[in-house]
Amino acid sequence: MTKTATLRRKGSATLLIVVLIFLSCGGLVSLKTAVDRIPRKKIPGASIIYIPSGKYLKYATFGYSSLVADLIYLWAIQYYTTYTIVDRFQNLEHIFSIIAELDPRYTDPYEIGALIAVNEARDLGLALKILDMGLAKNPDQWIFPFEAGHHAQRAGDYETARKYYEKTMRIPGAPDIAKRLYAAAGFRTMDLEESWKIWLEVYNTAQDERTKKIASKHLYQVKSTSDMNLLKGAVQQFRDRFQRLPSGLEDLVRVGILASLPRDLDGKDYVYNPKTGETKAPSVWWKR
Amino acid sequence: MKIRAIALNTFKETIRDRILYLLFFFAAIALGISRLLAVLTVGDRVKIIKDVGLASISIFGVLMAILIGTGLVYKEIDKKTINTLLAKPIQRWQFLLGKFFGLVLTLFIMTLAMGLIFLVIVLLHTGKLDSRMLLAILFIFLELVLITAVAILFSCFSTPILSSIFTLSFYLIGHLSWGLETLIQKTRPGTGRMALRGLSAILPDLENFNFKTEIVQGLAIDPRFYLFSALYGLVYTLFILALAVLIFKKRDFI
């Protein structure tokens, strides 16, 4: 009888504990929900200043440096897409240089870091710095100077773009388009001689008709621009000498300013407007 | 009464533990270093002192709770002293709660001592004391109470090494579980999101006891947050202790 009572008491004690477990579990879930509902002022990323440089952090990763690089990269993506942090770009270089030190061959962070810098922070210089870092650590990766050239070109800095496309061309495995972009950027910076040289090389080495056609169009553009510059200068000389515009381009040869009149790549004469003194190519280069 | 007697005995036992003093020694050094680190910084030195100081109290407190707590019950079972104890008119839950309160008392004294050193350093540096720093220390202590309960829970059925790993994992999960919220926001509504919500509700959120950043930066905190966080800590501790009691009740010592 006493044994049965003891067993019953033990059984009810267990039941009581189980009930307590369920009740407290329910309680903690509701309290967690209540706590989560209360807005909490935070300073996201306030701890960034405590992250040491990657060089030193590497020692603290105990051989898991690429894992830590992954984690910092994942965190960085979340952090830099939190638009409420106004000054989030302040440590952009610091964060991406940490990732670069921890895992130098991890190419995505350089590209994404540069994208964030150029599109979000509107800082082309910073984007180029991050991509330069990528190239310094991965000299065999053409993607870094290529991306840098692309960002510079989009920003209208053709001189910088040209410099990066030239670097891209030199790296084995770089796509053919790098050479064409280099030539196009050269044209934009008015280095017509170099641009002609490269476009001609593209034309002569093109493996397909499409590339050949593109090169041919650009060659036309470079030549016509160069010729029109020559004609513009000659017209100006004529005007200085005779205080009037020439009535035709032939006048420039007749008075000895030019030895002969240049013709476009198709052998056609340039179109001259005697009223304005302007010259025009007979064809639109990209429509040829 | 029985719980009190066991708690006092546990307290006496734990304050004799050399590891406690070793950790306290390192905590004191870390607190002192916060002053040194402040010299190296450019800008707000007080922020560095407060950040490093509060972090030291928290980290060394957790180490004390884990390293002592995980061995408390296991030692009794391993040395068979539990048989002598339970032969007396003591219930198993009383024994467990006694152990828990004994360690909590030790941790309270240690937190108090570390807190005092920290406050003296801040006072010497700034000439004034922010009462909210006491709140930060109080919530660190609440976190330690929960960690102690977890350490005792694992100590009921596992070896000290495994228990330490489990408790440390609990601590790390507790401080990283807030990241689940980001994952929830980026997951499409459906079963996956519901499962993540469920996981987020049940996993410990130790960030609820972390007011270090707000207090150091002087940010306002909703008083309800303190209240609900404290209640959350106490209920979570109760939940863990109930689990520990249930496991310990079913445990066979022979």
Chai-1 contact restraints between the chains, C-beta under 6 A:
chainA,res_idxA,chainB,res_idxB,connection_type,confidence,min_distance_angstrom,max_distance_angstrom,comment,restraint_id
A,I17,B,A242,contact,1.0,0.0,6.0,A-B,restraint_1
A,I17,B,V245,contact,1.0,0.0,6.0,A-B,restraint_2
A,I17,B,L246,contact,1.0,0.0,6.0,A-B,restraint_3
A,L20,B,A242,contact,1.0,0.0,6.0,A-B,restraint_4
A,I21,B,A242,contact,1.0,0.0,6.0,A-B,restraint_5
A,S24,B,V235,contact,1.0,0.0,6.0,A-B,restraint_6
A,S24,B,L238,contact,1.0,0.0,6.0,A-B,restraint_7
A,S24,B,F239,contact,1.0,0.0,6.0,A-B,restraint_8
A,S24,B,A242,contact,1.0,0.0,6.0,A-B,restraint_9
A,C25,B,F239,contact,1.0,0.0,6.0,A-B,restraint_10
A,G27,B,V235,contact,1.0,0.0,6.0,A-B,restraint_11
A,L28,B,V235,contact,1.0,0.0,6.0,A-B,restraint_12
A,L28,B,Y236,contact,1.0,0.0,6.0,A-B,restraint_13
A,L28,B,F239,contact,1.0,0.0,6.0,A-B,restraint_14
A,V29,B,A201,contact,1.0,0.0,6.0,A-B,restraint_15
A,L31,B,F228,contact,1.0,0.0,6.0,A-B,restraint_16
A,L31,B,L231,contact,1.0,0.0,6.0,A-B,restraint_17
A,L31,B,Y232,contact,1.0,0.0,6.0,A-B,restraint_18
A,L31,B,V235,contact,1.0,0.0,6.0,A-B,restraint_19
A,K32,B,A201,contact,1.0,0.0,6.0,A-B,restraint_20
A,A34,B,F228,contact,1.0,0.0,6.0,A-B,restraint_21
A,V35,B,N208,contact,1.0,0.0,6.0,A-B,restraint_22
A,V35,B,F228,contact,1.0,0.0,6.0,A-B,restraint_23
A,V35,B,S229,contact,1.0,0.0,6.0,A-B,restraint_24
A,V35,B,Y232,contact,1.0,0.0,6.0,A-B,restraint_25
A,I38,B,D222,contact,1.0,0.0,6.0,A-B,restraint_26
A,I38,B,R224,contact,1.0,0.0,6.0,A-B,restraint_27
A,I38,B,F225,contact,1.0,0.0,6.0,A-B,restraint_28
A,K41,B,L219,contact,1.0,0.0,6.0,A-B,restraint_29
A,I43,B,Q217,contact,1.0,0.0,6.0,A-B,restraint_30
A,Q78,B,T182,contact,1.0,0.0,6.0,A-B,restraint_31
